């Protein structure tokens, strides 16, 4: 390679090769290989089928989250860690997998604190031992923000950040190396992408961040001196200004001025694309032979007076915000003075829709030791023949015990009570899947008829009136009692016919019954060999004719309209055998 290639102005993203004096300089040939890999990914996509990856530091909006997304799209099995394991976090990753998971891909999320030695040991043991995975890619991207820490006020938080971003990164690599040796996985090295940075104290006020990134560069020498080859391969990514991540959120406002200075800034997805280019077989083959240095700084490491530019832009923004704030205060004062009583504060509280707190109250179970007073009963009966009732439930005009108690104790239904009765009555149903109307994944209540989402806070307003009208002791609803209408109660009225009627056909049993009830007022005869009989009522015979009358009892304690035992999980064949 000619020396001239090292003096060319490097592109915003490129690969470097280590020179004889130990500096990493732009290399055209390696960069061309990398660009070819990016072109392949862009035009044809890439496959990670059969590959496994460990990604730490992949919270919402991070570069790591975008890397997880890309790996899932390629069919990889991914173990993602989170330091804030909660329902919100798991829903975030669940949504990611639903949207981007491809055939063969897997996503497992586990709680993990990269500052803990115990967690590192447990994580590696879990991956190689319990899961039986052999890692192909490792992204130790967990980081701790340390804004405001300078050399004169470094504290324990700065030390924690250093342990997370340096000490335990090295410890994690060491544990992976030992695990690969233990499970005899030599020759299938894990490609570790190290998150390096052009910020070596340039910003200031970020604790030991710069020191941790500089110290990580020693890994490139350790790879050779400590014999990592065959177990771990190294690709260092010098990550430039990435807008919107947790570490750079405080600097998003000044990103535009940085680009005006000639520096390329990136979104998390753009930076993840650059990093995934290092996984292309063209570059990965190079990394298995020697560490790869990828400069994705966008020219940030070439920018002089970075801190001065940032401080100047922040000062300008602060001054502008102060002027605008004074203008708003003046306008507000003018309006409140001129239109007193009609002015609405623009900072009014947001209309936040609260979620319901549905709870099932189960009786507390006693410990075995608390039942010592009943031990005298042992041996008195054959337990193999004893029927044990393990549970019971109430079904009544107000639904169940919970909703009935609300009516009796408070005289009205709570939001939770309305939700429970609305579900019991079939007005709403729980949905977990794609909505036909939007095509987006939704978890929550939907209207049973329209399948449109219904917020918890809106259920009472929407269904409360209907619930009150169709629960409890109320006017009889004919559709609930096989069509019985108290206003049209059917009775049989006895009538004496005044002339002979035309004969009609009946069975032998029916003909005999008519003859028995009316005697000589009925003629019956057999119709040849057909087996049927003819019946003719004569003058004076008595017959009963249905008539509708109004009943004086119009109310009843009916089950809630729409109540269905199948909704509670009772099989259909059992439901048909029981009278509700």
Secondary structure by P-SEA (a helix, b strand, c coil): cccccccccccccbbbbbcccccccccaaaaaaaaaaaaaaaacccccccccccccccccccaaaaaaaaaaaaccbbbbbbccccaaaaaaaaaaaaccccccbbbbbbbbccccaaaaaaaaaaacccccccccbbbccbbbbbcccccccccaaaaaaaaaacaaaaaaaaaaaaaaaaaccccccccccccccccccccccccaaaaaaaaacccccccccccccccbbbbbbbcccccccccccccccaaaaaaaabbbbbcaaaaaaaaaccccaaaaaaaaabbbbbccccccccccaaaaaaaaaaaaaaaaaaaaaaaaaaaaaaaaaaccccccccccccbbbbbbbbbbbbccccccccccccccccccccccccccccccccccccccaaaaaaaaacccccaaaaaaaaaaaccbbbbccccccccccccccccccccccccccccccccaaaaaaccccccccccccccccccbbbbbbbbbbcccccbbbbcaaaaaaaaaaccccbbbbbcccccbbbbbbcccbbbbbbbbbbbccccccccccccccccccccaaaaaaccc
